[in-house]
Amino acid sequence: FRAYLSVDGSDSNPCSVQLPCRLLPAALNAIVDGGEVWILDSANYNTGPVTIGKSASILAVPGAVGSVVALGGPALSITASGLTISLRNLVIVPFPASGGTDGVNMTGASTLTIENSLIANLPGDGVSVFGTGAGKLQISNTIIRNNAGYAVRLTNGAAAEISGTQMLANGDGGVLAQSSTATTTTASVSNSVISGGSVGVGVTTSIAGAIARILVTRCTIEGTSFALYSTVDFSAGSAVLAVSNSMITNNFAAWNQSGTGSVIRTLGNNHITDNLNTPTGVLTATALQ
């Protein structure tokens, strides 16, 4: 049920606490489905992309820096469906000049939880959930910063709940939900900070029957090009962004809304102030219920 990793371990060991393994793939092979991998020491624990093919919890004990690096692809990859995976107290960063991409990439219809972790400096997205149709993502109390892409990118049927998370200085922005197939992509973002990048929170669709929705509440969005972004390309689909109890300030523009079927709703209790330029499109006020 439980496997252990240590900087002094060996993959020829049984991954017990007395005889730990050295690298994450060996520990994943050692546990049963639904088991746990405990990282005991501060070190890096992979030499290439790690595919998680069973339900598992991967965690570093308090005080240890359990590092997983992106080299030759994403640091962690989830391609199978029906899994339940949790990551806790991990540091996910790139290995320099190694062809690394995303921090965590999920293409299978599984459930992924990320808690109390750092995902930083990657050439791609911090966390990407692509084309799963039913993939579910939960992120809490995590820092996602200085990645070239989005902090979190969701596509074609993925769903996410993000809370208590700092998404800072990511090149493309904070959270994007997009549907380019006839699917519904959704997210809720609460009690979080998004700072820097092109888009704070965005929803986009490009085909009939496609739906993208995000609810933002009790968040701060600042220093982006467009804090709130909703667009429907080719007048196809529905892109809805709703915001309540949030601070939107010091952005190039507070919002950008375009295309038939595109909506940005405010519940009337937001603070939208000191943004630098006139926004594009319409902000739709919705009365409190």
Buried (B, 14 or more C-beta within 10 A) or exposed (E): EBBBBBBEBEBEBEBEEEEBBBBBBBBBEBBEEEBBBBBBBEBBBBBBBBBBBBBBBBBBEEEBBBBBBBBEBBBBBBBBEEBBBBBBBBBBBBBEEEEBBBBBBBBBBBBBBBBBBBBBBBBBBBBBBBBBEBBBBBBBBBBBBBBBBBBBBBBBBBBBBBBBBBBBBBBBBBBBBBBBBBBBBBBBBBBBBBBBBBBBBBBBBBBEEBBBBBBBBEBBBBBBBBBBBBBBBEEBBBBBBBBBBBBBBBBBBBBBBBBEBBBBBBBEEBEBEEBEEEBBBEBEEEEEE
